Amino acid sequence: MSESFVIIGDGVAGSSAAETLREEAPDADITVITDEGEALYNRILIKEFAKGKLPAAPISIHEPEWYEERDIDLVLNTLVVDIDTEANRVTSHGGEEFEYDKLLLATGGTPSQLPVDNSDAEGIHHFWTFQDARAIKADVEEADTGIVVGAGLLGIDFAAICGAQDVEANYLMRGNAWWRYALSEDGAEIIHDALRERGVTPVFESGVDHFTVDDDGRVETAVDPNGNEYEADFVGVAIGLNMNTEIIQDTPIEFDNGIIVDEYMRSNLDDVFAAGDTTEFNDLILGERAQNGAWGSAKAQGDIAAKNMVNYGSEEFRWVSSYSITHFDFPFLSFGHPTLGDDEVEQKYSDTEWRRLALKDGRIVGGVLIGDLAPQSAYKQLMRKGTRVGNEKETLMQKSFSVEDLDAPVADN
Ligand SMILES: Cc1cc2nc3c(=O)[nH]c(=O)nc-3n(C[C@H](O)[C@H](O)[C@H](O)COP(=O)(O)OP(=O)(O)OC[C@H]3O[C@@H](n4cnc5c(N)ncnc54)[C@H](O)[C@@H]3O)c2cc1C
């Protein structure tokens, strides 16, 4: 009998796993189950759709025919509600059962809601799916005033959407700078200026204490912890993701903030794997368990999970993640784990050019580049190799840095 693989989630991790599985196991039964109503689309581009800059069509990646051509069963609009790891069976909300020899959890995460009054009011949006993007676009096009909450990579998307849709918005941040765990005030100031140019005002040492609503339950204002009130026809909240681990709560599959897997994407059960945002994986470069929330990383994890589902131990995940922001006139790139580490070095070169590296035990573990992305490949190379560069910070910050500038030998260690 042919082996059967079941994949939960048709995001980029699940979909790329299905593609690789078909290549590696031509005779296997492959089923991909998703609670969404559409096959894989480009989650990165849905913000451009919400900005009104891109029609819906190019956002789709796979039509259902793509799965048919590969003899992959795609099951849409189907939420998996139970996993029986003894019987090797998953069950959907409608009671349909799917048996597996190997299971892949590629379930991603769900945006967290603010734990404040009226946070589920009409007009308050979270952003993860194409459906969310459609609702955001419809609402933001009618809005004059907006509020953005969440000073991170998804919050900035909401801010850019407000800017592109001519919504005058306040961006309420808890600290004194945007993404303060990865950027210093110097670096963040470049982002703040770009936001202001687009009609989005950063408000520091703020946040949301509660929302007020009108008689129809639609949001009217946000009141911050200082008692200041901000009007909003439209609110975007992006304060982080909760990984979709509910379905494994009653199973022996280990999880913490995500599903715990090794460098082969295998969980503590031999026949259960996980890939994409939802994993907490053994990061071989960082030397500890880590999470990535990026498209390229999720795609690579799906691919590697599939190879190891067919032949365990065949390929390990060793990856430097990248995430770029393309909303502004200058380029922005975050790579690796810029919020981690025990040391750092940074440099400002101009009003639109700045750089920071995060180091751990003298090795680069992540960074943020604004304005000039040219040195990224040199930094990533050093990161992959694990070269100790902690005592050559000045050289690292040279404007046109290359690895040849270093005294340290660039070798695996
Ligand atoms: C607006 C936006 C902008 C982004 N911009 C960037 C960017 O510029 N660069 C970048 O690198 N990354 C970006 N990302 C992040 C990137 O999209 C994600 O890291 C990536 O899509 C994660 O893929 P995944 O397959 O792991 O999870 P997901 O894409 O979240 O897919 C998981 C799927 O599983 C489904 N699912 C979950 N539980 C179940 C269940 N029980 N039963 C059935 N189905 C289930 C979910 O509905 C979902 O369809 C962005 C994300 C968003 C939302």
The ligand as a Gaussian input file, in Angstrom:
#p B3LYP/6-31G(d) Opt

LIG

0 1
 C       -0.001000      41.154000       5.935000
 C        1.230000      40.305000       6.036000
 C        2.420000      40.756000       5.496000
 C        3.561000      39.980000       5.563000
 N        4.706000      40.449000       4.987000
 C        5.805000      39.665000       4.986000
 C        6.994000      40.098000       4.326000
 O        7.054000      41.190000       3.760000
 N        8.079000      39.258000       4.333000
 C        8.031000      38.039000       4.935000
 O        9.028000      37.297000       4.899000
 N        6.928000      37.609000       5.588000
 C        5.810000      38.396000       5.621000
 N        4.688000      37.969000       6.275000
 C        4.744000      36.713000       7.047000
 C        4.590000      35.500000       6.139000
 O        3.465000      35.690000       5.325000
 C        4.462000      34.266000       7.005000
 O        5.648000      34.104000       7.734000
 C        4.196000      32.999000       6.187000
 O        3.106000      33.174000       5.325000
 C        3.940000      31.815000       7.117000
 O        3.562000      30.709000       6.353000
 P        3.010000      29.394000       7.056000
 O        2.676000      28.467000       5.942000
 O        3.911000      28.954000       8.121000
 O        1.666000      29.848000       7.821000
 P        0.327000      30.492000       7.270000
 O        0.556000      31.231000       6.030000
 O       -0.275000      31.212000       8.419000
 O       -0.578000      29.243000       6.883000
 C       -1.183000      28.416000       7.839000
 C       -2.510000      27.950000       7.285000
 O       -3.033000      26.922000       8.096000
 C       -4.421000      27.120000       8.262000
 N       -4.852000      26.415000       9.491000
 C       -4.452000      26.679000      10.756000
 N       -5.038000      25.800000      11.621000
 C       -5.785000      24.978000      10.857000
 C       -6.629000      23.877000      11.183000
 N       -6.809000      23.440000      12.443000
 N       -7.286000      23.250000      10.163000
 C       -7.129000      23.669000       8.881000
 N       -6.328000      24.713000       8.523000
 C       -5.673000      25.355000       9.507000
 C       -4.519000      28.623000       8.353000
 O       -5.822000      29.117000       8.128000
 C       -3.551000      29.045000       7.251000
 O       -4.182000      29.060000       6.013000
 C        3.519000      38.731000       6.219000
 C        2.317000      38.282000       6.789000
 C        1.172000      39.053000       6.687000
 C       -0.116000      38.553000       7.291000

